[in-house]
Amino acid sequence: MGREFVKSPEISGDGIDMICERLSRMPDLYLPHALATRADPVSQIERKDHLANLLRRDAAVFLERYGKSLNSVELQEFEALQEDYEVNWHLKALKSAMNPSAEEQRSRAATVQNRRLAFMNRLVQDGQYFSEDSMRMRSPLMHYEHVGQFQDPAVRDPGVRPGERFSDTLIRRSEEAYIQERLREERVAAGIPVEEPAEDRNRIDEESEFEEEYDTESEDEEQMAQAEQPTRENPTDSRASHPGEAQGHASEDGRPGETSGEEPPHTSEGMSGEETTSGSQYLSHAELADKMEDFTRLMQEKFLSGMDSEHVDYGHIDNNAALDDDWMPEITRDAEEKYFEED
């Protein structure tokens, strides 16, 4: 008797055609270097032929490259090949990702959090992402509520700073204008009455760089005109137009109670009182440091919870196994300590 020939299991032709037909129409389909760099565009038929040839030749490599793009019905076609160790390993991993158990979900969530924490620690060490300027740019309202309203407005002075290039000044002013617009939008969205923050009330008008110089020149001209006025006008008229001066001359005539020493309260004292009152809302450096620490902690919690998707790619972070190297030694050490404690 001759040896009985046992046909190796394989995916049906209809199954291969169904899988490759759908995948070949995907716009972002991965293609090997020879096809991807070809001068002529790759047709849909050529893409389908490439997929079918790879699937028949090496199903494990096919699952490794395109398994995440398959649906549950298409994965069922690979059940015929589950005796192949590599194919079976990919099938289990793909099915687990598609329909994870409660334990797998908990394990996956822990892994994701550890990877985000590892990535965040790298950002902290870099010093840029969690700097005050960067965090304020991302969350203007949160910064204002926790830190900005307690800061001296001079910190955000848009004026030219010593040694700063003019281009850097323009960039800084543009960024400040963007932040203020975002702040207003976030206040409106949160239902908070929109009112000019202290830092806006005191900052220089960015639309005219010469307005301050013009005002200064006008004040100088007015002071010069007042200094020259007594020499041009009649002294009697001058005294009549300035009651304070008339009282001073009356005291020279010996009238009691009208001496030149009795001056009205100086206006600078009133200004000083106002400045002290308005300045009382600003905190000291030590108090601001505490506020800044709280704000940074909230921003880091926001990052870990996945609310920074506008600025970072969480998909890349959560699936980056290389980040496990940052926290795996700590997990191993904790497991060892727990083992010896139980022992």
LUMBAVEX-256798 format. One record per residue (C-alpha): residue number from 0; chain; x, z negated, y negated. Coordinates in nm, 2 decimals. Each point is the difference from the previous one (the first is absolute). Example, Ala and Ser with C-alpha at 12.3 -4.5 7.8 and 13.67 -1.06 7.14 Angstrom:
n: 0 chain: A xx: 1.23 zz: -0.78 yy: 0.45
n: 1 chain: A xx: 0.14 zz: 0.07 yy: -0.34
//
This chain:
n: 0 chain: A xx: 0.00 zz: 0.00 yy: 0.00
n: 1 chain: A xx: 0.12 zz: 0.08 yy: -0.34
n: 2 chain: A xx: 0.02 zz: -0.25 yy: -0.28
n: 3 chain: A xx: -0.31 zz: -0.04 yy: -0.20
n: 4 chain: A xx: 0.04 zz: 0.10 yy: -0.36
n: 5 chain: A xx: -0.13 zz: -0.26 yy: -0.25
n: 6 chain: A xx: -0.07 zz: 0.14 yy: -0.34
n: 7 chain: A xx: 0.12 zz: -0.22 yy: -0.28
n: 8 chain: A xx: -0.27 zz: -0.13 yy: -0.23
n: 9 chain: A xx: -0.05 zz: 0.19 yy: -0.33
n: 10 chain: A xx: -0.23 zz: 0.03 yy: -0.29
n: 11 chain: A xx: -0.27 zz: 0.27 yy: 0.04
n: 12 chain: A xx: 0.03 zz: 0.32 yy: -0.18
n: 13 chain: A xx: -0.32 zz: -0.06 yy: -0.20
n: 14 chain: A xx: 0.14 zz: -0.35 yy: -0.10
n: 15 chain: A xx: 0.33 zz: 0.16 yy: -0.12
n: 16 chain: A xx: -0.19 zz: 0.26 yy: -0.20
n: 17 chain: A xx: -0.23 zz: -0.25 yy: -0.16
n: 18 chain: A xx: 0.28 zz: -0.23 yy: -0.11
n: 19 chain: A xx: 0.23 zz: 0.27 yy: -0.12
n: 20 chain: A xx: -0.27 zz: 0.19 yy: -0.18
n: 21 chain: A xx: -0.09 zz: -0.29 yy: -0.22
n: 22 chain: A xx: 0.35 zz: -0.12 yy: -0.07
n: 23 chain: A xx: 0.12 zz: 0.35 yy: -0.09
n: 24 chain: A xx: -0.24 zz: -0.01 yy: -0.30
n: 25 chain: A xx: 0.14 zz: -0.32 yy: -0.15
n: 26 chain: A xx: 0.17 zz: 0.08 yy: -0.33
n: 27 chain: A xx: 0.26 zz: -0.27 yy: 0.04
n: 28 chain: A xx: 0.08 zz: 0.07 yy: 0.36
n: 29 chain: A xx: 0.36 zz: -0.08 yy: 0.10
n: 30 chain: A xx: 0.20 zz: 0.31 yy: 0.09
n: 31 chain: A xx: 0.35 zz: 0.03 yy: 0.15
n: 32 chain: A xx: 0.28 zz: 0.09 yy: -0.24
n: 33 chain: A xx: 0.02 zz: 0.36 yy: 0.12
n: 34 chain: A xx: -0.36 zz: 0.07 yy: -0.09
n: 35 chain: A xx: -0.02 zz: -0.23 yy: -0.31
n: 36 chain: A xx: 0.30 zz: 0.17 yy: -0.17
n: 37 chain: A xx: -0.10 zz: 0.36 yy: 0.09
n: 38 chain: A xx: -0.04 zz: 0.24 yy: -0.29
n: 39 chain: A xx: -0.33 zz: 0.14 yy: 0.12
n: 40 chain: A xx: -0.30 zz: -0.23 yy: 0.01
n: 41 chain: A xx: -0.09 zz: -0.13 yy: 0.35
n: 42 chain: A xx: -0.34 zz: 0.13 yy: 0.10
n: 43 chain: A xx: -0.27 zz: -0.22 yy: 0.16
n: 44 chain: A xx: 0.04 zz: 0.18 yy: 0.33
n: 45 chain: A xx: 0.38 zz: -0.06 yy: 0.00
n: 46 chain: A xx: -0.06 zz: -0.37 yy: -0.06
n: 47 chain: A xx: -0.25 zz: -0.02 yy: 0.28
n: 48 chain: A xx: 0.24 zz: 0.18 yy: 0.24
n: 49 chain: A xx: 0.28 zz: -0.25 yy: -0.09
n: 50 chain: A xx: -0.23 zz: -0.30 yy: 0.07
n: 51 chain: A xx: -0.12 zz: 0.14 yy: 0.33
n: 52 chain: A xx: 0.35 zz: 0.08 yy: 0.12
n: 53 chain: A xx: 0.13 zz: -0.35 yy: -0.09
n: 54 chain: A xx: -0.30 zz: -0.17 yy: 0.16
n: 55 chain: A xx: 0.05 zz: 0.19 yy: 0.33
n: 56 chain: A xx: 0.38 zz: -0.06 yy: -0.01
n: 57 chain: A xx: 0.02 zz: -0.36 yy: -0.10
n: 58 chain: A xx: -0.32 zz: -0.20 yy: -0.05
n: 59 chain: A xx: 0.19 zz: -0.32 yy: -0.09
n: 60 chain: A xx: 0.18 zz: 0.17 yy: -0.30
n: 61 chain: A xx: -0.34 zz: 0.15 yy: -0.10
n: 62 chain: A xx: -0.16 zz: -0.34 yy: -0.01
n: 63 chain: A xx: 0.29 zz: -0.14 yy: -0.19
n: 64 chain: A xx: -0.02 zz: 0.27 yy: -0.27
n: 65 chain: A xx: -0.38 zz: 0.06 yy: -0.02
n: 66 chain: A xx: -0.16 zz: -0.30 yy: 0.18
n: 67 chain: A xx: -0.11 zz: -0.17 yy: -0.32
n: 68 chain: A xx: -0.20 zz: 0.31 yy: -0.10
n: 69 chain: A xx: -0.20 zz: 0.00 yy: 0.33
n: 70 chain: A xx: -0.35 zz: -0.14 yy: 0.03
n: 71 chain: A xx: -0.13 zz: -0.21 yy: 0.30
n: 72 chain: A xx: -0.15 zz: 0.31 yy: 0.17
n: 73 chain: A xx: 0.33 zz: 0.19 yy: -0.02
n: 74 chain: A xx: 0.19 zz: -0.30 yy: 0.13
n: 75 chain: A xx: -0.22 zz: -0.01 yy: 0.31
n: 76 chain: A xx: 0.15 zz: 0.33 yy: 0.10
n: 77 chain: A xx: 0.34 zz: -0.17 yy: 0.05
n: 78 chain: A xx: -0.14 zz: -0.24 yy: 0.26
n: 79 chain: A xx: 0.09 zz: 0.25 yy: 0.27
n: 80 chain: A xx: 0.37 zz: -0.05 yy: -0.09
n: 81 chain: A xx: 0.00 zz: -0.38 yy: -0.02
n: 82 chain: A xx: 0.22 zz: -0.03 yy: 0.31
n: 83 chain: A xx: 0.28 zz: 0.13 yy: -0.22
n: 84 chain: A xx: 0.16 zz: -0.32 yy: -0.14
n: 85 chain: A xx: 0.07 zz: 0.14 yy: -0.35
n: 86 chain: A xx: -0.34 zz: 0.16 yy: -0.03
n: 87 chain: A xx: -0.17 zz: -0.32 yy: 0.11
n: 88 chain: A xx: 0.20 zz: -0.20 yy: -0.25
n: 89 chain: A xx: -0.10 zz: 0.22 yy: -0.29
n: 90 chain: A xx: -0.37 zz: 0.00 yy: 0.12
n: 91 chain: A xx: -0.01 zz: -0.38 yy: 0.00
n: 92 chain: A xx: 0.16 zz: -0.03 yy: -0.34
n: 93 chain: A xx: -0.24 zz: 0.26 yy: -0.15
n: 94 chain: A xx: -0.31 zz: -0.15 yy: 0.16
n: 95 chain: A xx: 0.11 zz: -0.35 yy: -0.12
n: 96 chain: A xx: 0.03 zz: 0.13 yy: -0.35
n: 97 chain: A xx: -0.33 zz: 0.17 yy: 0.02
n: 98 chain: A xx: -0.20 zz: -0.29 yy: 0.15
n: 99 chain: A xx: 0.22 zz: -0.31 yy: -0.02
n: 100 chain: A xx: -0.11 zz: -0.33 yy: 0.16
n: 101 chain: A xx: -0.05 zz: -0.32 yy: -0.19
n: 102 chain: A xx: 0.35 zz: -0.12 yy: 0.10
n: 103 chain: A xx: 0.16 zz: 0.33 yy: -0.09
n: 104 chain: A xx: -0.18 zz: -0.01 yy: -0.34
n: 105 chain: A xx: 0.14 zz: -0.34 yy: -0.07
n: 106 chain: A xx: 0.35 zz: 0.10 yy: 0.11
n: 107 chain: A xx: -0.02 zz: 0.32 yy: -0.21
n: 108 chain: A xx: -0.12 zz: -0.20 yy: -0.31
n: 109 chain: A xx: 0.29 zz: -0.24 yy: 0.04
n: 110 chain: A xx: 0.25 zz: 0.28 yy: 0.03
n: 111 chain: A xx: -0.14 zz: 0.17 yy: -0.31
n: 112 chain: A xx: 0.03 zz: -0.32 yy: -0.20
n: 113 chain: A xx: 0.35 zz: -0.06 yy: 0.11
n: 114 chain: A xx: 0.10 zz: 0.36 yy: -0.08
n: 115 chain: A xx: -0.16 zz: -0.03 yy: -0.35
n: 116 chain: A xx: 0.18 zz: -0.33 yy: -0.05
n: 117 chain: A xx: 0.33 zz: 0.15 yy: 0.10
n: 118 chain: A xx: -0.05 zz: 0.30 yy: -0.24
n: 119 chain: A xx: -0.11 zz: -0.24 yy: -0.28
n: 120 chain: A xx: 0.32 zz: -0.20 yy: 0.04
n: 121 chain: A xx: 0.20 zz: 0.31 yy: -0.04
n: 122 chain: A xx: -0.19 zz: 0.08 yy: -0.32
n: 123 chain: A xx: 0.07 zz: -0.35 yy: -0.13
n: 124 chain: A xx: 0.37 zz: 0.04 yy: 0.07
n: 125 chain: A xx: 0.00 zz: 0.33 yy: -0.17
n: 126 chain: A xx: -0.14 zz: -0.17 yy: -0.31
n: 127 chain: A xx: -0.20 zz: 0.28 yy: -0.15
n: 128 chain: A xx: -0.35 zz: 0.01 yy: 0.16
n: 129 chain: A xx: -0.07 zz: -0.37 yy: -0.07
n: 130 chain: A xx: 0.17 zz: -0.01 yy: -0.34
n: 131 chain: A xx: -0.23 zz: -0.11 yy: -0.28
n: 132 chain: A xx: -0.01 zz: 0.34 yy: -0.16
n: 133 chain: A xx: -0.09 zz: 0.18 yy: 0.32
n: 134 chain: A xx: -0.27 zz: -0.25 yy: 0.10
n: 135 chain: A xx: -0.15 zz: 0.01 yy: -0.36
n: 136 chain: A xx: -0.01 zz: 0.38 yy: 0.03
n: 137 chain: A xx: -0.19 zz: -0.02 yy: 0.33
n: 138 chain: A xx: -0.24 zz: -0.28 yy: -0.10
n: 139 chain: A xx: -0.03 zz: -0.04 yy: -0.38
n: 140 chain: A xx: -0.30 zz: -0.23 yy: 0.01
n: 141 chain: A xx: 0.13 zz: -0.23 yy: 0.26
n: 142 chain: A xx: 0.33 zz: -0.03 yy: -0.19
n: 143 chain: A xx: -0.18 zz: -0.07 yy: -0.33
n: 144 chain: A xx: -0.22 zz: -0.27 yy: 0.15
n: 145 chain: A xx: 0.29 zz: -0.18 yy: 0.17
n: 146 chain: A xx: 0.29 zz: 0.07 yy: -0.23
n: 147 chain: A xx: -0.05 zz: 0.24 yy: -0.29
n: 148 chain: A xx: -0.24 zz: -0.20 yy: -0.21
n: 149 chain: A xx: 0.24 zz: -0.29 yy: 0.00
n: 150 chain: A xx: 0.30 zz: 0.21 yy: -0.11
n: 151 chain: A xx: 0.12 zz: 0.05 yy: -0.35
n: 152 chain: A xx: -0.10 zz: 0.35 yy: -0.11
n: 153 chain: A xx: 0.35 zz: 0.06 yy: -0.12
n: 154 chain: A xx: 0.09 zz: 0.05 yy: 0.37
n: 155 chain: A xx: -0.19 zz: 0.33 yy: -0.01
n: 156 chain: A xx: 0.12 zz: 0.11 yy: -0.34
n: 157 chain: A xx: 0.00 zz: 0.38 yy: 0.01
n: 158 chain: A xx: 0.26 zz: 0.02 yy: -0.28
n: 159 chain: A xx: 0.35 zz: 0.14 yy: 0.05
n: 160 chain: A xx: 0.22 zz: -0.25 yy: 0.17
n: 161 chain: A xx: 0.38 zz: -0.03 yy: -0.08
n: 162 chain: A xx: 0.20 zz: 0.24 yy: 0.21
n: 163 chain: A xx: -0.30 zz: 0.17 yy: 0.14
n: 164 chain: A xx: -0.01 zz: 0.38 yy: 0.01
n: 165 chain: A xx: -0.29 zz: 0.17 yy: -0.18
n: 166 chain: A xx: -0.11 zz: 0.17 yy: 0.32
n: 167 chain: A xx: -0.02 zz: -0.34 yy: 0.18
n: 168 chain: A xx: -0.20 zz: -0.14 yy: -0.29
n: 169 chain: A xx: -0.25 zz: 0.29 yy: 0.03
n: 170 chain: A xx: -0.03 zz: -0.06 yy: 0.37
n: 171 chain: A xx: -0.06 zz: -0.37 yy: -0.05
n: 172 chain: A xx: -0.27 zz: 0.06 yy: -0.26
n: 173 chain: A xx: -0.17 zz: 0.26 yy: 0.22
n: 174 chain: A xx: 0.00 zz: -0.25 yy: 0.29
n: 175 chain: A xx: -0.14 zz: -0.27 yy: -0.22
n: 176 chain: A xx: -0.28 zz: 0.22 yy: -0.13
n: 177 chain: A xx: -0.08 zz: 0.09 yy: 0.37
n: 178 chain: A xx: -0.01 zz: -0.37 yy: 0.09
n: 179 chain: A xx: -0.23 zz: -0.09 yy: -0.29
n: 180 chain: A xx: -0.24 zz: 0.28 yy: 0.09
n: 181 chain: A xx: 0.00 zz: -0.12 yy: 0.37
n: 182 chain: A xx: -0.06 zz: -0.35 yy: -0.12
n: 183 chain: A xx: -0.31 zz: 0.10 yy: -0.20
n: 184 chain: A xx: -0.13 zz: 0.20 yy: 0.29
n: 185 chain: A xx: 0.04 zz: -0.29 yy: 0.24
n: 186 chain: A xx: -0.17 zz: -0.24 yy: -0.24
n: 187 chain: A xx: -0.29 zz: 0.23 yy: -0.04
n: 188 chain: A xx: -0.02 zz: 0.05 yy: 0.38
n: 189 chain: A xx: 0.00 zz: -0.38 yy: 0.05
n: 190 chain: A xx: -0.27 zz: -0.06 yy: -0.26
n: 191 chain: A xx: 0.24 zz: -0.18 yy: -0.24
n: 192 chain: A xx: -0.06 zz: 0.05 yy: -0.37
n: 193 chain: A xx: 0.26 zz: 0.24 yy: -0.14
n: 194 chain: A xx: 0.19 zz: -0.16 yy: -0.28
n: 195 chain: A xx: 0.34 zz: 0.06 yy: -0.14
n: 196 chain: A xx: 0.26 zz: -0.22 yy: 0.18
n: 197 chain: A xx: 0.24 zz: -0.19 yy: -0.21
n: 198 chain: A xx: 0.28 zz: 0.23 yy: 0.09
n: 199 chain: A xx: -0.21 zz: 0.30 yy: -0.13
n: 200 chain: A xx: -0.09 zz: -0.18 yy: -0.33
n: 201 chain: A xx: 0.37 zz: -0.05 yy: -0.08
n: 202 chain: A xx: 0.16 zz: 0.32 yy: 0.12
n: 203 chain: A xx: 0.11 zz: 0.28 yy: -0.22
n: 204 chain: A xx: -0.22 zz: 0.31 yy: -0.03
n: 205 chain: A xx: 0.17 zz: 0.25 yy: 0.24
n: 206 chain: A xx: -0.16 zz: 0.31 yy: -0.15
n: 207 chain: A xx: 0.20 zz: -0.03 yy: -0.32
n: 208 chain: A xx: 0.37 zz: -0.10 yy: 0.00
n: 209 chain: A xx: 0.02 zz: 0.01 yy: -0.37
n: 210 chain: A xx: -0.30 zz: -0.22 yy: -0.09
n: 211 chain: A xx: 0.20 zz: -0.32 yy: 0.00
n: 212 chain: A xx: 0.27 zz: 0.15 yy: -0.23
n: 213 chain: A xx: -0.27 zz: 0.13 yy: -0.23
n: 214 chain: A xx: -0.16 zz: -0.34 yy: -0.03
n: 215 chain: A xx: 0.33 zz: -0.16 yy: -0.07
n: 216 chain: A xx: 0.09 zz: 0.24 yy: -0.27
n: 217 chain: A xx: -0.34 zz: -0.05 yy: -0.16
n: 218 chain: A xx: 0.04 zz: -0.37 yy: -0.01
n: 219 chain: A xx: 0.35 zz: 0.03 yy: -0.15
n: 220 chain: A xx: -0.14 zz: 0.23 yy: -0.27
n: 221 chain: A xx: -0.28 zz: -0.24 yy: -0.08
n: 222 chain: A xx: 0.24 zz: -0.30 yy: -0.03
n: 223 chain: A xx: 0.22 zz: 0.20 yy: -0.23
n: 224 chain: A xx: -0.29 zz: 0.10 yy: -0.21
n: 225 chain: A xx: -0.11 zz: -0.37 yy: -0.03
n: 226 chain: A xx: 0.35 zz: -0.10 yy: -0.09
n: 227 chain: A xx: 0.02 zz: 0.25 yy: -0.28
n: 228 chain: A xx: -0.36 zz: -0.06 yy: -0.13
n: 229 chain: A xx: 0.07 zz: -0.30 yy: -0.25
n: 230 chain: A xx: 0.26 zz: 0.21 yy: -0.19
n: 231 chain: A xx: -0.24 zz: 0.29 yy: -0.05
n: 232 chain: A xx: -0.32 zz: -0.19 yy: -0.08
n: 233 chain: A xx: -0.09 zz: -0.24 yy: -0.28
n: 234 chain: A xx: 0.10 zz: -0.35 yy: 0.10
n: 235 chain: A xx: -0.33 zz: -0.14 yy: -0.12
n: 236 chain: A xx: -0.19 zz: 0.25 yy: 0.22
n: 237 chain: A xx: 0.22 zz: -0.09 yy: 0.29
n: 238 chain: A xx: -0.08 zz: -0.37 yy: -0.03
n: 239 chain: A xx: -0.37 zz: 0.08 yy: -0.03
n: 240 chain: A xx: 0.01 zz: 0.20 yy: 0.31
n: 241 chain: A xx: 0.18 zz: -0.28 yy: 0.20
n: 242 chain: A xx: -0.18 zz: -0.33 yy: -0.04
n: 243 chain: A xx: 0.27 zz: -0.19 yy: 0.18
n: 244 chain: A xx: 0.26 zz: 0.11 yy: -0.26
n: 245 chain: A xx: -0.24 zz: -0.10 yy: -0.28
n: 246 chain: A xx: -0.03 zz: -0.35 yy: 0.14
n: 247 chain: A xx: 0.38 zz: -0.02 yy: 0.01
n: 248 chain: A xx: 0.03 zz: 0.08 yy: -0.37
n: 249 chain: A xx: -0.28 zz: -0.25 yy: -0.09
n: 250 chain: A xx: 0.21 zz: -0.27 yy: 0.15
n: 251 chain: A xx: 0.27 zz: 0.08 yy: -0.24
n: 252 chain: A xx: -0.24 zz: -0.10 yy: -0.28
n: 253 chain: A xx: 0.00 zz: -0.35 yy: 0.14
n: 254 chain: A xx: -0.35 zz: 0.00 yy: 0.15
n: 255 chain: A xx: -0.03 zz: -0.27 yy: 0.26
n: 256 chain: A xx: -0.07 zz: 0.08 yy: 0.36
n: 257 chain: A xx: 0.12 zz: 0.37 yy: -0.03
n: 258 chain: A xx: 0.36 zz: -0.03 yy: 0.08
n: 259 chain: A xx: 0.19 zz: 0.28 yy: 0.17
n: 260 chain: A xx: 0.08 zz: -0.22 yy: 0.29
n: 261 chain: A xx: -0.36 zz: 0.01 yy: 0.12
n: 262 chain: A xx: 0.00 zz: 0.32 yy: 0.21
n: 263 chain: A xx: -0.28 zz: 0.12 yy: 0.23
n: 264 chain: A xx: 0.06 zz: -0.03 yy: 0.37
n: 265 chain: A xx: 0.26 zz: 0.26 yy: 0.11
n: 266 chain: A xx: -0.15 zz: 0.28 yy: 0.21
n: 267 chain: A xx: 0.29 zz: 0.00 yy: 0.24
n: 268 chain: A xx: -0.11 zz: -0.34 yy: 0.13
n: 269 chain: A xx: -0.34 zz: 0.14 yy: 0.09
n: 270 chain: A xx: 0.16 zz: 0.30 yy: 0.18
n: 271 chain: A xx: 0.23 zz: -0.24 yy: 0.19
n: 272 chain: A xx: -0.30 zz: -0.19 yy: 0.12
n: 273 chain: A xx: -0.17 zz: 0.32 yy: 0.12
n: 274 chain: A xx: 0.31 zz: 0.11 yy: 0.18
n: 275 chain: A xx: 0.03 zz: -0.33 yy: 0.18
n: 276 chain: A xx: -0.36 zz: 0.01 yy: 0.10
n: 277 chain: A xx: 0.01 zz: 0.36 yy: 0.13
n: 278 chain: A xx: 0.34 zz: -0.06 yy: 0.17
n: 279 chain: A xx: -0.13 zz: -0.30 yy: 0.19
n: 280 chain: A xx: -0.16 zz: 0.23 yy: 0.25
n: 281 chain: A xx: 0.34 zz: 0.13 yy: 0.12
n: 282 chain: A xx: 0.17 zz: -0.19 yy: 0.27
n: 283 chain: A xx: 0.36 zz: -0.11 yy: 0.03
n: 284 chain: A xx: 0.25 zz: 0.19 yy: 0.22
n: 285 chain: A xx: -0.04 zz: -0.26 yy: 0.28
n: 286 chain: A xx: -0.38 zz: 0.02 yy: -0.01
n: 287 chain: A xx: 0.01 zz: 0.38 yy: 0.00
n: 288 chain: A xx: 0.23 zz: -0.01 yy: 0.30
n: 289 chain: A xx: -0.26 zz: -0.19 yy: 0.19
n: 290 chain: A xx: -0.27 zz: 0.24 yy: -0.10
n: 291 chain: A xx: 0.22 zz: 0.29 yy: 0.10
n: 292 chain: A xx: 0.07 zz: -0.15 yy: 0.34
n: 293 chain: A xx: -0.38 zz: -0.03 yy: 0.06
n: 294 chain: A xx: -0.06 zz: 0.35 yy: -0.11
n: 295 chain: A xx: 0.28 zz: 0.13 yy: 0.22
n: 296 chain: A xx: -0.14 zz: -0.18 yy: 0.30
n: 297 chain: A xx: -0.35 zz: 0.15 yy: -0.06
n: 298 chain: A xx: 0.15 zz: 0.35 yy: -0.03
n: 299 chain: A xx: 0.19 zz: -0.05 yy: 0.33
n: 300 chain: A xx: -0.32 zz: -0.12 yy: 0.17
n: 301 chain: A xx: -0.17 zz: 0.31 yy: -0.14
n: 302 chain: A xx: 0.28 zz: 0.22 yy: 0.15
n: 303 chain: A xx: -0.03 zz: -0.17 yy: 0.35
n: 304 chain: A xx: -0.38 zz: 0.04 yy: 0.00
n: 305 chain: A xx: 0.03 zz: 0.38 yy: -0.04
n: 306 chain: A xx: -0.13 zz: 0.02 yy: -0.35
n: 307 chain: A xx: 0.31 zz: 0.19 yy: -0.14
n: 308 chain: A xx: -0.09 zz: 0.33 yy: 0.18
n: 309 chain: A xx: 0.02 zz: 0.18 yy: -0.34
n: 310 chain: A xx: 0.37 zz: -0.08 yy: -0.02
n: 311 chain: A xx: 0.12 zz: -0.02 yy: 0.36
n: 312 chain: A xx: -0.06 zz: 0.18 yy: 0.33
n: 313 chain: A xx: -0.14 zz: -0.27 yy: 0.23
n: 314 chain: A xx: -0.02 zz: 0.25 yy: 0.29
n: 315 chain: A xx: 0.38 zz: 0.05 yy: -0.01
n: 316 chain: A xx: 0.06 zz: -0.38 yy: -0.02
n: 317 chain: A xx: -0.25 zz: -0.11 yy: 0.27
n: 318 chain: A xx: 0.14 zz: 0.26 yy: 0.25
n: 319 chain: A xx: 0.36 zz: -0.05 yy: -0.08
n: 320 chain: A xx: 0.15 zz: -0.16 yy: 0.31
n: 321 chain: A xx: 0.34 zz: -0.02 yy: -0.17
n: 322 chain: A xx: -0.14 zz: -0.29 yy: -0.22
n: 323 chain: A xx: -0.04 zz: -0.21 yy: 0.32
n: 324 chain: A xx: 0.38 zz: -0.06 yy: -0.01
n: 325 chain: A xx: -0.05 zz: -0.21 yy: -0.32
n: 326 chain: A xx: -0.24 zz: -0.25 yy: 0.16
n: 327 chain: A xx: 0.06 zz: 0.02 yy: 0.37
n: 328 chain: A xx: 0.29 zz: -0.25 yy: 0.00
n: 329 chain: A xx: -0.22 zz: -0.25 yy: -0.17
n: 330 chain: A xx: -0.28 zz: 0.05 yy: 0.25
n: 331 chain: A xx: 0.24 zz: -0.04 yy: 0.29
n: 332 chain: A xx: 0.14 zz: -0.31 yy: -0.15
n: 333 chain: A xx: -0.34 zz: -0.15 yy: -0.05
n: 334 chain: A xx: -0.09 zz: 0.08 yy: 0.36
n: 335 chain: A xx: 0.32 zz: -0.16 yy: 0.13
n: 336 chain: A xx: -0.07 zz: -0.32 yy: -0.21
n: 337 chain: A xx: -0.36 zz: -0.01 yy: 0.13
n: 338 chain: A xx: 0.13 zz: 0.04 yy: 0.36
n: 339 chain: A xx: 0.25 zz: -0.29 yy: -0.03
n: 340 chain: A xx: -0.25 zz: -0.22 yy: -0.17
n: 341 chain: A xx: -0.25 zz: 0.05 yy: 0.28
n: 342 chain: A xx: 0.27 zz: -0.05 yy: 0.26
//
